Amino acid sequence: MLGGVGALLGTASTYPGGLQLFQKNTSENLCVMAGAGTSIGMWRQKKKNFNIQELIVFSH
């Protein structure tokens, strides 16, 4: 999860205003996708037998 937060904040910091415009920049689609994708990817690396049903339950 920390990797996802780091990806989200890192991506948001590249937008005009950086993290000074925290709410606006961290809610941009690309930032959210970077954070979620990184979190899922890191979680996936820990699981040897990946099951999409577990991912759906995990995300709710």
PDBQT receptor file of N, H, CA, C and O in Angstrom, charges set to zero:
ATOM      1  N   MET A   1       0.816  -1.187   0.000  1.00  0.00    +0.000 N 
ATOM      2  CA  MET A   1       0.000   0.000   0.000  1.00  0.00    +0.000 C 
ATOM      3  C   MET A   1       0.865   1.258   0.000  1.00  0.00    +0.000 C 
ATOM      4  O   MET A   1       0.532   2.246  -0.655  1.00  0.00    +0.000 OA
ATOM      5  N   LEU A   2       1.964   1.220   0.728  1.00  0.00    +0.000 N 
ATOM      6  H   LEU A   2       2.234   0.417   1.261  1.00  0.00    +0.000 HD
ATOM      7  CA  LEU A   2       2.832   2.402   0.753  1.00  0.00    +0.000 C 
ATOM      8  C   LEU A   2       3.411   2.706  -0.619  1.00  0.00    +0.000 C 
ATOM      9  O   LEU A   2       3.623   3.867  -0.967  1.00  0.00    +0.000 OA
ATOM     10  N   GLY A   3       3.664   1.668  -1.391  1.00  0.00    +0.000 N 
ATOM     11  H   GLY A   3       3.492   0.724  -1.109  1.00  0.00    +0.000 HD
ATOM     12  CA  GLY A   3       4.147   1.886  -2.760  1.00  0.00    +0.000 C 
ATOM     13  C   GLY A   3       3.118   2.607  -3.602  1.00  0.00    +0.000 C 
ATOM     14  O   GLY A   3       3.464   3.476  -4.403  1.00  0.00    +0.000 OA
ATOM     15  N   GLY A   4       1.859   2.254  -3.429  1.00  0.00    +0.000 N 
ATOM     16  H   GLY A   4       1.578   1.548  -2.778  1.00  0.00    +0.000 HD
ATOM     17  CA  GLY A   4       0.777   2.905  -4.165  1.00  0.00    +0.000 C 
ATOM     18  C   GLY A   4       0.622   4.364  -3.780  1.00  0.00    +0.000 C 
ATOM     19  O   GLY A   4       0.410   5.223  -4.636  1.00  0.00    +0.000 OA
ATOM     20  N   VAL A   5       0.729   4.641  -2.490  1.00  0.00    +0.000 N 
ATOM     21  H   VAL A   5       0.901   3.943  -1.794  1.00  0.00    +0.000 HD
ATOM     22  CA  VAL A   5       0.640   6.036  -2.019  1.00  0.00    +0.000 C 
ATOM     23  C   VAL A   5       1.812   6.834  -2.568  1.00  0.00    +0.000 C 
ATOM     24  O   VAL A   5       1.649   7.979  -2.989  1.00  0.00    +0.000 OA
ATOM     25  N   GLY A   6       2.988   6.231  -2.563  1.00  0.00    +0.000 N 
ATOM     26  H   GLY A   6       3.122   5.301  -2.221  1.00  0.00    +0.000 HD
ATOM     27  CA  GLY A   6       4.161   6.900  -3.117  1.00  0.00    +0.000 C 
ATOM     28  C   GLY A   6       4.011   7.198  -4.601  1.00  0.00    +0.000 C 
ATOM     29  O   GLY A   6       4.387   8.273  -5.070  1.00  0.00    +0.000 OA
ATOM     30  N   ALA A   7       3.459   6.237  -5.337  1.00  0.00    +0.000 N 
ATOM     31  H   ALA A   7       3.154   5.364  -4.956  1.00  0.00    +0.000 HD
ATOM     32  CA  ALA A   7       3.235   6.451  -6.775  1.00  0.00    +0.000 C 
ATOM     33  C   ALA A   7       2.212   7.554  -7.006  1.00  0.00    +0.000 C 
ATOM     34  O   ALA A   7       2.386   8.391  -7.891  1.00  0.00    +0.000 OA
ATOM     35  N   LEU A   8       1.146   7.557  -6.212  1.00  0.00    +0.000 N 
ATOM     36  H   LEU A   8       1.004   6.877  -5.493  1.00  0.00    +0.000 HD
ATOM     37  CA  LEU A   8       0.116   8.579  -6.350  1.00  0.00    +0.000 C 
ATOM     38  C   LEU A   8       0.690   9.966  -6.060  1.00  0.00    +0.000 C 
ATOM     39  O   LEU A   8       0.467  10.906  -6.822  1.00  0.00    +0.000 OA
ATOM     40  N   LEU A   9       1.428  10.089  -4.960  1.00  0.00    +0.000 N 
ATOM     41  H   LEU A   9       1.610   9.325  -4.341  1.00  0.00    +0.000 HD
ATOM     42  CA  LEU A   9       2.006  11.393  -4.599  1.00  0.00    +0.000 C 
ATOM     43  C   LEU A   9       3.085  11.822  -5.588  1.00  0.00    +0.000 C 
ATOM     44  O   LEU A   9       3.190  13.000  -5.930  1.00  0.00    +0.000 OA
ATOM     45  N   GLY A  10       3.877  10.870  -6.040  1.00  0.00    +0.000 N 
ATOM     46  H   GLY A  10       3.791   9.913  -5.761  1.00  0.00    +0.000 HD
ATOM     47  CA  GLY A  10       4.913  11.188  -7.012  1.00  0.00    +0.000 C 
ATOM     48  C   GLY A  10       4.329  11.692  -8.324  1.00  0.00    +0.000 C 
ATOM     49  O   GLY A  10       4.837  12.646  -8.913  1.00  0.00    +0.000 OA
ATOM     50  N   THR A  11       3.270  11.052  -8.775  1.00  0.00    +0.000 N 
ATOM     51  H   THR A  11       2.857  10.277  -8.296  1.00  0.00    +0.000 HD
ATOM     52  CA  THR A  11       2.616  11.482 -10.008  1.00  0.00    +0.000 C 
ATOM     53  C   THR A  11       1.939  12.837  -9.821  1.00  0.00    +0.000 C 
ATOM     54  O   THR A  11       2.017  13.705 -10.690  1.00  0.00    +0.000 OA
ATOM     55  N   ALA A  12       1.275  13.009  -8.680  1.00  0.00    +0.000 N 
ATOM     56  H   ALA A  12       1.212  12.303  -7.974  1.00  0.00    +0.000 HD
ATOM     57  CA  ALA A  12       0.583  14.281  -8.411  1.00  0.00    +0.000 C 
ATOM     58  C   ALA A  12       1.565  15.445  -8.342  1.00  0.00    +0.000 C 
ATOM     59  O   ALA A  12       1.224  16.567  -8.716  1.00  0.00    +0.000 OA
ATOM     60  N   SER A  13       2.770  15.189  -7.871  1.00  0.00    +0.000 N 
ATOM     61  H   SER A  13       3.047  14.278  -7.566  1.00  0.00    +0.000 HD
ATOM     62  CA  SER A  13       3.745  16.269  -7.737  1.00  0.00    +0.000 C 
ATOM     63  C   SER A  13       4.234  16.791  -9.082  1.00  0.00    +0.000 C 
ATOM     64  O   SER A  13       4.846  17.857  -9.141  1.00  0.00    +0.000 OA
ATOM     65  N   THR A  14       3.972  16.055 -10.165  1.00  0.00    +0.000 N 
ATOM     66  H   THR A  14       3.474  15.189 -10.116  1.00  0.00    +0.000 HD
ATOM     67  CA  THR A  14       4.409  16.506 -11.486  1.00  0.00    +0.000 C 
ATOM     68  C   THR A  14       3.407  17.456 -12.143  1.00  0.00    +0.000 C 
ATOM     69  O   THR A  14       3.731  18.098 -13.142  1.00  0.00    +0.000 OA
ATOM     70  N   TYR A  15       2.209  17.551 -11.600  1.00  0.00    +0.000 N 
ATOM     71  H   TYR A  15       1.946  17.029 -10.788  1.00  0.00    +0.000 HD
ATOM     72  CA  TYR A  15       1.198  18.459 -12.147  1.00  0.00    +0.000 C 
ATOM     73  C   TYR A  15       1.498  19.893 -11.725  1.00  0.00    +0.000 C 
ATOM     74  O   TYR A  15       2.159  20.107 -10.708  1.00  0.00    +0.000 OA
ATOM     75  N   PRO A  16       1.025  20.881 -12.486  1.00  0.00    +0.000 N 
ATOM     76  CA  PRO A  16       1.235  22.282 -12.096  1.00  0.00    +0.000 C 
ATOM     77  C   PRO A  16       0.686  22.542 -10.693  1.00  0.00    +0.000 C 
ATOM     78  O   PRO A  16      -0.453  22.186 -10.390  1.00  0.00    +0.000 OA
ATOM     79  N   GLY A  17       1.486  23.151  -9.858  1.00  0.00    +0.000 N 
ATOM     80  H   GLY A  17       2.411  23.440 -10.104  1.00  0.00    +0.000 HD
ATOM     81  CA  GLY A  17       1.098  23.412  -8.477  1.00  0.00    +0.000 C 
ATOM     82  C   GLY A  17       1.582  22.325  -7.535  1.00  0.00    +0.000 C 
ATOM     83  O   GLY A  17       1.559  22.506  -6.317  1.00  0.00    +0.000 OA
ATOM     84  N   GLY A  18       2.017  21.204  -8.077  1.00  0.00    +0.000 N 
ATOM     85  H   GLY A  18       2.036  21.057  -9.066  1.00  0.00    +0.000 HD
ATOM     86  CA  GLY A  18       2.552  20.114  -7.270  1.00  0.00    +0.000 C 
ATOM     87  C   GLY A  18       1.601  19.688  -6.168  1.00  0.00    +0.000 C 
ATOM     88  O   GLY A  18       0.391  19.597  -6.373  1.00  0.00    +0.000 OA
ATOM     89  N   LEU A  19       2.163  19.428  -4.996  1.00  0.00    +0.000 N 
ATOM     90  H   LEU A  19       3.146  19.501  -4.829  1.00  0.00    +0.000 HD
ATOM     91  CA  LEU A  19       1.346  18.994  -3.872  1.00  0.00    +0.000 C 
ATOM     92  C   LEU A  19       0.746  20.168  -3.112  1.00  0.00    +0.000 C 
ATOM     93  O   LEU A  19       0.022  19.963  -2.138  1.00  0.00    +0.000 OA
ATOM     94  N   GLN A  20       1.034  21.399  -3.540  1.00  0.00    +0.000 N 
ATOM     95  H   GLN A  20       1.622  21.566  -4.332  1.00  0.00    +0.000 HD
ATOM     96  CA  GLN A  20       0.368  22.564  -2.957  1.00  0.00    +0.000 C 
ATOM     97  C   GLN A  20      -1.125  22.527  -3.277  1.00  0.00    +0.000 C 
ATOM     98  O   GLN A  20      -1.952  22.974  -2.483  1.00  0.00    +0.000 OA
ATOM     99  N   LEU A  21      -1.458  21.988  -4.450  1.00  0.00    +0.000 N 
ATOM    100  H   LEU A  21      -0.786  21.625  -5.095  1.00  0.00    +0.000 HD
ATOM    101  CA  LEU A  21      -2.856  21.793  -4.853  1.00  0.00    +0.000 C 
ATOM    102  C   LEU A  21      -3.205  20.312  -4.644  1.00  0.00    +0.000 C 
ATOM    103  O   LEU A  21      -3.598  19.608  -5.575  1.00  0.00    +0.000 OA
ATOM    104  N   PHE A  22      -3.051  19.872  -3.408  1.00  0.00    +0.000 N 
ATOM    105  H   PHE A  22      -2.733  20.444  -2.652  1.00  0.00    +0.000 HD
ATOM    106  CA  PHE A  22      -3.126  18.451  -3.060  1.00  0.00    +0.000 C 
ATOM    107  C   PHE A  22      -4.408  17.784  -3.552  1.00  0.00    +0.000 C 
ATOM    108  O   PHE A  22      -4.348  16.789  -4.274  1.00  0.00    +0.000 OA
ATOM    109  N   GLN A  23      -5.552  18.315  -3.173  1.00  0.00    +0.000 N 
ATOM    110  H   GLN A  23      -5.600  19.123  -2.586  1.00  0.00    +0.000 HD
ATOM    111  CA  GLN A  23      -6.816  17.659  -3.507  1.00  0.00    +0.000 C 
ATOM    112  C   GLN A  23      -7.039  17.603  -5.014  1.00  0.00    +0.000 C 
ATOM    113  O   GLN A  23      -7.474  16.580  -5.542  1.00  0.00    +0.000 OA
ATOM    114  N   LYS A  24      -6.745  18.688  -5.698  1.00  0.00    +0.000 N 
ATOM    115  H   LYS A  24      -6.392  19.519  -5.269  1.00  0.00    +0.000 HD
ATOM    116  CA  LYS A  24      -6.944  18.721  -7.153  1.00  0.00    +0.000 C 
ATOM    117  C   LYS A  24      -6.011  17.743  -7.858  1.00  0.00    +0.000 C 
ATOM    118  O   LYS A  24      -6.445  16.955  -8.699  1.00  0.00    +0.000 OA
ATOM    119  N   ASN A  25      -4.734  17.797  -7.513  1.00  0.00    +0.000 N 
ATOM    120  H   ASN A  25      -4.381  18.437  -6.830  1.00  0.00    +0.000 HD
ATOM    121  CA  ASN A  25      -3.757  16.991  -8.239  1.00  0.00    +0.000 C 
ATOM    122  C   ASN A  25      -3.791  15.511  -7.881  1.00  0.00    +0.000 C 
ATOM    123  O   ASN A  25      -3.535  14.673  -8.745  1.00  0.00    +0.000 OA
ATOM    124  N   THR A  26      -4.097  15.164  -6.639  1.00  0.00    +0.000 N 
ATOM    125  H   THR A  26      -4.305  15.845  -5.937  1.00  0.00    +0.000 HD
ATOM    126  CA  THR A  26      -4.144  13.746  -6.280  1.00  0.00    +0.000 C 
ATOM    127  C   THR A  26      -5.418  13.067  -6.764  1.00  0.00    +0.000 C 
ATOM    128  O   THR A  26      -5.508  11.840  -6.723  1.00  0.00    +0.000 OA
ATOM    129  N   SER A  27      -6.398  13.828  -7.218  1.00  0.00    +0.000 N 
ATOM    130  H   SER A  27      -6.324  14.825  -7.252  1.00  0.00    +0.000 HD
ATOM    131  CA  SER A  27      -7.621  13.210  -7.736  1.00  0.00    +0.000 C 
ATOM    132  C   SER A  27      -7.613  13.110  -9.263  1.00  0.00    +0.000 C 
ATOM    133  O   SER A  27      -8.600  12.675  -9.857  1.00  0.00    +0.000 OA
ATOM    134  N   GLU A  28      -6.520  13.504  -9.894  1.00  0.00    +0.000 N 
ATOM    135  H   GLU A  28      -5.719  13.857  -9.411  1.00  0.00    +0.000 HD
ATOM    136  CA  GLU A  28      -6.400  13.340 -11.347  1.00  0.00    +0.000 C 
ATOM    137  C   GLU A  28      -6.391  11.849 -11.686  1.00  0.00    +0.000 C 
ATOM    138  O   GLU A  28      -5.828  11.041 -10.948  1.00  0.00    +0.000 OA
ATOM    139  N   ASN A  29      -7.016  11.496 -12.802  1.00  0.00    +0.000 N 
ATOM    140  H   ASN A  29      -7.473  12.153 -13.401  1.00  0.00    +0.000 HD
ATOM    141  CA  ASN A  29      -7.135  10.086 -13.187  1.00  0.00    +0.000 C 
ATOM    142  C   ASN A  29      -5.789   9.366 -13.241  1.00  0.00    +0.000 C 
ATOM    143  O   ASN A  29      -5.663   8.247 -12.744  1.00  0.00    +0.000 OA
ATOM    144  N   LEU A  30      -4.795   9.998 -13.836  1.00  0.00    +0.000 N 
ATOM    145  H   LEU A  30      -4.898  10.907 -14.239  1.00  0.00    +0.000 HD
ATOM    146  CA  LEU A  30      -3.493   9.350 -13.967  1.00  0.00    +0.000 C 
ATOM    147  C   LEU A  30      -2.866   9.065 -12.601  1.00  0.00    +0.000 C 
ATOM    148  O   LEU A  30      -2.234   8.025 -12.416  1.00  0.00    +0.000 OA
ATOM    149  N   CYS A  31      -3.032   9.966 -11.662  1.00  0.00    +0.000 N 
ATOM    150  H   CYS A  31      -3.546  10.811 -11.813  1.00  0.00    +0.000 HD
ATOM    151  CA  CYS A  31      -2.484   9.763 -10.317  1.00  0.00    +0.000 C 
ATOM    152  C   CYS A  31      -3.152   8.586  -9.624  1.00  0.00    +0.000 C 
ATOM    153  O   CYS A  31      -2.487   7.745  -9.021  1.00  0.00    +0.000 OA
ATOM    154  N   VAL A  32      -4.469   8.538  -9.717  1.00  0.00    +0.000 N 
ATOM    155  H   VAL A  32      -5.010   9.221 -10.208  1.00  0.00    +0.000 HD
ATOM    156  CA  VAL A  32      -5.213   7.449  -9.085  1.00  0.00    +0.000 C 
ATOM    157  C   VAL A  32      -4.859   6.114  -9.727  1.00  0.00    +0.000 C 
ATOM    158  O   VAL A  32      -4.690   5.115  -9.027  1.00  0.00    +0.000 OA
ATOM    159  N   MET A  33      -4.745   6.089 -11.051  1.00  0.00    +0.000 N 
ATOM    160  H   MET A  33      -4.882   6.900 -11.619  1.00  0.00    +0.000 HD
ATOM    161  CA  MET A  33      -4.384   4.852 -11.737  1.00  0.00    +0.000 C 
ATOM    162  C   MET A  33      -2.968   4.410 -11.374  1.00  0.00    +0.000 C 
ATOM    163  O   MET A  33      -2.715   3.216 -11.219  1.00  0.00    +0.000 OA
ATOM    164  N   ALA A  34      -2.046   5.358 -11.238  1.00  0.00    +0.000 N 
ATOM    165  H   ALA A  34      -2.251   6.329 -11.364  1.00  0.00    +0.000 HD
ATOM    166  CA  ALA A  34      -0.675   5.008 -10.861  1.00  0.00    +0.000 C 
ATOM    167  C   ALA A  34      -0.649   4.402  -9.464  1.00  0.00    +0.000 C 
ATOM    168  O   ALA A  34       0.025   3.399  -9.229  1.00  0.00    +0.000 OA
ATOM    169  N   GLY A  35      -1.381   5.010  -8.544  1.00  0.00    +0.000 N 
ATOM    170  H   GLY A  35      -1.928   5.825  -8.735  1.00  0.00    +0.000 HD
ATOM    171  CA  GLY A  35      -1.418   4.488  -7.177  1.00  0.00    +0.000 C 
ATOM    172  C   GLY A  35      -2.077   3.126  -7.091  1.00  0.00    +0.000 C 
ATOM    173  O   GLY A  35      -1.552   2.218  -6.447  1.00  0.00    +0.000 OA
ATOM    174  N   ALA A  36      -3.216   2.979  -7.732  1.00  0.00    +0.000 N 
ATOM    175  H   ALA A  36      -3.642   3.716  -8.256  1.00  0.00    +0.000 HD
ATOM    176  CA  ALA A  36      -3.934   1.708  -7.685  1.00  0.00    +0.000 C 
ATOM    177  C   ALA A  36      -3.156   0.611  -8.406  1.00  0.00    +0.000 C 
ATOM    178  O   ALA A  36      -3.058  -0.513  -7.915  1.00  0.00    +0.000 OA
ATOM    179  N   GLY A  37      -2.609   0.939  -9.559  1.00  0.00    +0.000 N 
ATOM    180  H   GLY A  37      -2.689   1.852  -9.958  1.00  0.00    +0.000 HD
ATOM    181  CA  GLY A  37      -1.845  -0.048 -10.313  1.00  0.00    +0.000 C 
ATOM    182  C   GLY A  37      -0.617  -0.532  -9.568  1.00  0.00    +0.000 C 
ATOM    183  O   GLY A  37      -0.301  -1.722  -9.584  1.00  0.00    +0.000 OA
ATOM    184  N   THR A  38       0.067   0.380  -8.923  1.00  0.00    +0.000 N 
ATOM    185  H   THR A  38      -0.190   1.346  -8.910  1.00  0.00    +0.000 HD
ATOM    186  CA  THR A  38       1.246   0.003  -8.146  1.00  0.00    +0.000 C 
ATOM    187  C   THR A  38       0.859  -0.871  -6.962  1.00  0.00    +0.000 C 
ATOM    188  O   THR A  38       1.519  -1.871  -6.682  1.00  0.00    +0.000 OA
ATOM    189  N   SER A  39      -0.211  -0.494  -6.265  1.00  0.00    +0.000 N 
ATOM    190  H   SER A  39      -0.747   0.319  -6.493  1.00  0.00    +0.000 HD
ATOM    191  CA  SER A  39      -0.668  -1.298  -5.129  1.00  0.00    +0.000 C 
ATOM    192  C   SER A  39      -1.054  -2.701  -5.549  1.00  0.00    +0.000 C 
ATOM    193  O   SER A  39      -0.669  -3.677  -4.906  1.00  0.00    +0.000 OA
ATOM    194  N   ILE A  40      -1.814  -2.801  -6.626  1.00  0.00    +0.000 N 
ATOM    195  H   ILE A  40      -2.127  -2.008  -7.148  1.00  0.00    +0.000 HD
ATOM    196  CA  ILE A  40      -2.231  -4.122  -7.106  1.00  0.00    +0.000 C 
ATOM    197  C   ILE A  40      -1.023  -4.924  -7.572  1.00  0.00    +0.000 C 
ATOM    198  O   ILE A  40      -0.926  -6.121  -7.301  1.00  0.00    +0.000 OA
ATOM    199  N   GLY A  41      -0.104  -4.266  -8.270  1.00  0.00    +0.000 N 
ATOM    200  H   GLY A  41      -0.183  -3.294  -8.490  1.00  0.00    +0.000 HD
ATOM    201  CA  GLY A  41       1.094  -4.961  -8.734  1.00  0.00    +0.000 C 
ATOM    202  C   GLY A  41       1.954  -5.474  -7.596  1.00  0.00    +0.000 C 
ATOM    203  O   GLY A  41       2.483  -6.584  -7.665  1.00  0.00    +0.000 OA
ATOM    204  N   MET A  42       2.098  -4.679  -6.552  1.00  0.00    +0.000 N 
ATOM    205  H   MET A  42       1.668  -3.778  -6.496  1.00  0.00    +0.000 HD
ATOM    206  CA  MET A  42       2.901  -5.104  -5.405  1.00  0.00    +0.000 C 
ATOM    207  C   MET A  42       2.196  -6.222  -4.641  1.00  0.00    +0.000 C 
ATOM    208  O   MET A  42       2.837  -7.161  -4.170  1.00  0.00    +0.000 OA
ATOM    209  N   TRP A  43       0.869  -6.114  -4.522  1.00  0.00    +0.000 N 
ATOM    210  H   TRP A  43       0.348  -5.351  -4.905  1.00  0.00    +0.000 HD
ATOM    211  CA  TRP A  43       0.100  -7.161  -3.858  1.00  0.00    +0.000 C 
ATOM    212  C   TRP A  43       0.193  -8.453  -4.654  1.00  0.00    +0.000 C 
ATOM    213  O   TRP A  43       0.320  -9.540  -4.089  1.00  0.00    +0.000 OA
ATOM    214  N   ARG A  44       0.128  -8.321  -5.977  1.00  0.00    +0.000 N 
ATOM    215  H   ARG A  44       0.025  -7.438  -6.436  1.00  0.00    +0.000 HD
ATOM    216  CA  ARG A  44       0.188  -9.492  -6.864  1.00  0.00    +0.000 C 
ATOM    217  C   ARG A  44       1.522 -10.217  -6.723  1.00  0.00    +0.000 C 
ATOM    218  O   ARG A  44       1.563 -11.446  -6.786  1.00  0.00    +0.000 OA
ATOM    219  N   GLN A  45       2.605  -9.479  -6.535  1.00  0.00    +0.000 N 
ATOM    220  H   GLN A  45       2.570  -8.481  -6.484  1.00  0.00    +0.000 HD
ATOM    221  CA  GLN A  45       3.918 -10.099  -6.404  1.00  0.00    +0.000 C 
ATOM    222  C   GLN A  45       4.013 -10.976  -5.163  1.00  0.00    +0.000 C 
ATOM    223  O   GLN A  45       4.782 -11.937  -5.134  1.00  0.00    +0.000 OA
ATOM    224  N   LYS A  46       3.235 -10.647  -4.142  1.00  0.00    +0.000 N 
ATOM    225  H   LYS A  46       2.610  -9.867  -4.165  1.00  0.00    +0.000 HD
ATOM    226  CA  LYS A  46       3.256 -11.439  -2.909  1.00  0.00    +0.000 C 
ATOM    227  C   LYS A  46       2.439 -12.717  -3.028  1.00  0.00    +0.000 C 
ATOM    228  O   LYS A  46       2.641 -13.664  -2.267  1.00  0.00    +0.000 OA
ATOM    229  N   LYS A  47       1.513 -12.742  -3.985  1.00  0.00    +0.000 N 
ATOM    230  H   LYS A  47       1.349 -11.973  -4.602  1.00  0.00    +0.000 HD
ATOM    231  CA  LYS A  47       0.637 -13.897  -4.149  1.00  0.00    +0.000 C 
ATOM    232  C   LYS A  47       1.209 -14.822  -5.220  1.00  0.00    +0.000 C 
ATOM    233  O   LYS A  47       1.470 -14.383  -6.339  1.00  0.00    +0.000 OA
ATOM    234  N   LYS A  48       1.401 -16.071  -4.895  1.00  0.00    +0.000 N 
ATOM    235  H   LYS A  48       1.189 -16.428  -3.985  1.00  0.00    +0.000 HD
ATOM    236  CA  LYS A  48       1.914 -17.009  -5.890  1.00  0.00    +0.000 C 
ATOM    237  C   LYS A  48       0.801 -17.522  -6.789  1.00  0.00    +0.000 C 
ATOM    238  O   LYS A  48       0.996 -17.656  -7.998  1.00  0.00    +0.000 OA
ATOM    239  N   ASN A  49      -0.345 -17.807  -6.226  1.00  0.00    +0.000 N 
ATOM    240  H   ASN A  49      -0.503 -17.698  -5.245  1.00  0.00    +0.000 HD
ATOM    241  CA  ASN A  49      -1.488 -18.299  -7.010  1.00  0.00    +0.000 C 
ATOM    242  C   ASN A  49      -2.518 -17.183  -7.082  1.00  0.00    +0.000 C 
ATOM    243  O   ASN A  49      -3.390 -17.074  -6.220  1.00  0.00    +0.000 OA
ATOM    244  N   PHE A  50      -2.412 -16.367  -8.103  1.00  0.00    +0.000 N 
ATOM    245  H   PHE A  50      -1.704 -16.455  -8.803  1.00  0.00    +0.000 HD
ATOM    246  CA  PHE A  50      -3.285 -15.206  -8.260  1.00  0.00    +0.000 C 
ATOM    247  C   PHE A  50      -4.682 -15.649  -8.682  1.00  0.00    +0.000 C 
ATOM    248  O   PHE A  50      -4.839 -16.462  -9.593  1.00  0.00    +0.000 OA
ATOM    249  N   ASN A  51      -5.687 -15.106  -8.012  1.00  0.00    +0.000 N 
ATOM    250  H   ASN A  51      -5.559 -14.446  -7.272  1.00  0.00    +0.000 HD
ATOM    251  CA  ASN A  51      -7.076 -15.415  -8.308  1.00  0.00    +0.000 C 
ATOM    252  C   ASN A  51      -7.831 -14.093  -8.414  1.00  0.00    +0.000 C 
ATOM    253  O   ASN A  51      -7.837 -13.313  -7.462  1.00  0.00    +0.000 OA
ATOM    254  N   ILE A  52      -8.463 -13.830  -9.550  1.00  0.00    +0.000 N 
ATOM    255  H   ILE A  52      -8.458 -14.464 -10.323  1.00  0.00    +0.000 HD
ATOM    256  CA  ILE A  52      -9.153 -12.559  -9.772  1.00  0.00    +0.000 C 
ATOM    257  C   ILE A  52     -10.270 -12.357  -8.756  1.00  0.00    +0.000 C 
ATOM    258  O   ILE A  52     -10.560 -11.216  -8.394  1.00  0.00    +0.000 OA
ATOM    259  N   GLN A  53     -10.902 -13.422  -8.286  1.00  0.00    +0.000 N 
ATOM    260  H   GLN A  53     -10.666 -14.348  -8.579  1.00  0.00    +0.000 HD
ATOM    261  CA  GLN A  53     -11.965 -13.288  -7.280  1.00  0.00    +0.000 C 
ATOM    262  C   GLN A  53     -11.409 -12.722  -5.974  1.00  0.00    +0.000 C 
ATOM    263  O   GLN A  53     -12.086 -11.934  -5.313  1.00  0.00    +0.000 OA
ATOM    264  N   GLU A  54     -10.208 -13.102  -5.594  1.00  0.00    +0.000 N 
ATOM    265  H   GLU A  54      -9.658 -13.742  -6.130  1.00  0.00    +0.000 HD
ATOM    266  CA  GLU A  54      -9.581 -12.546  -4.404  1.00  0.00    +0.000 C 
ATOM    267  C   GLU A  54      -9.323 -11.064  -4.572  1.00  0.00    +0.000 C 
ATOM    268  O   GLU A  54      -9.477 -10.297  -3.621  1.00  0.00    +0.000 OA
ATOM    269  N   LEU A  55      -8.932 -10.648  -5.764  1.00  0.00    +0.000 N 
ATOM    270  H   LEU A  55      -8.807 -11.271  -6.536  1.00  0.00    +0.000 HD
ATOM    271  CA  LEU A  55      -8.673  -9.238  -6.035  1.00  0.00    +0.000 C 
ATOM    272  C   LEU A  55      -9.961  -8.427  -5.907  1.00  0.00    +0.000 C 
ATOM    273  O   LEU A  55      -9.948  -7.330  -5.348  1.00  0.00    +0.000 OA
ATOM    274  N   ILE A  56     -11.059  -8.952  -6.413  1.00  0.00    +0.000 N 
ATOM    275  H   ILE A  56     -11.069  -9.843  -6.867  1.00  0.00    +0.000 HD
ATOM    276  CA  ILE A  56     -12.335  -8.256  -6.325  1.00  0.00    +0.000 C 
ATOM    277  C   ILE A  56     -12.759  -8.105  -4.870  1.00  0.00    +0.000 C 
ATOM    278  O   ILE A  56     -13.215  -7.033  -4.471  1.00  0.00    +0.000 OA
ATOM    279  N   VAL A  57     -12.620  -9.146  -4.081  1.00  0.00    +0.000 N 
ATOM    280  H   VAL A  57     -12.251 -10.017  -4.405  1.00  0.00    +0.000 HD
ATOM    281  CA  VAL A  57     -12.967  -9.092  -2.657  1.00  0.00    +0.000 C 
ATOM    282  C   VAL A  57     -12.007  -8.155  -1.942  1.00  0.00    +0.000 C 
ATOM    283  O   VAL A  57     -12.428  -7.382  -1.082  1.00  0.00    +0.000 OA
ATOM    284  N   PHE A  58     -10.724  -8.211  -2.282  1.00  0.00    +0.000 N 
ATOM    285  H   PHE A  58     -10.382  -8.839  -2.981  1.00  0.00    +0.000 HD
ATOM    286  CA  PHE A  58      -9.703  -7.381  -1.649  1.00  0.00    +0.000 C 
ATOM    287  C   PHE A  58      -9.968  -5.883  -1.883  1.00  0.00    +0.000 C 
ATOM    288  O   PHE A  58      -9.687  -5.060  -1.012  1.00  0.00    +0.000 OA
ATOM    289  N   SER A  59     -10.501  -5.539  -3.044  1.00  0.00    +0.000 N 
ATOM    290  H   SER A  59     -10.729  -6.208  -3.751  1.00  0.00    +0.000 HD
ATOM    291  CA  SER A  59     -10.684  -4.128  -3.385  1.00  0.00    +0.000 C 
ATOM    292  C   SER A  59     -11.961  -3.542  -2.795  1.00  0.00    +0.000 C 
ATOM    293  O   SER A  59     -12.161  -2.331  -2.892  1.00  0.00    +0.000 OA
ATOM    294  N   HIS A  60     -12.820  -4.332  -2.198  1.00  0.00    +0.000 N 
ATOM    295  H   HIS A  60     -12.658  -5.315  -2.120  1.00  0.00    +0.000 HD
ATOM    296  CA  HIS A  60     -14.069  -3.808  -1.634  1.00  0.00    +0.000 C 
ATOM    297  C   HIS A  60     -14.021  -3.720  -0.161  1.00  0.00    +0.000 C 
ATOM    298  O   HIS A  60     -14.994  -3.299   0.464  1.00  0.00    +0.000 OA
TER     299      HIS A  60
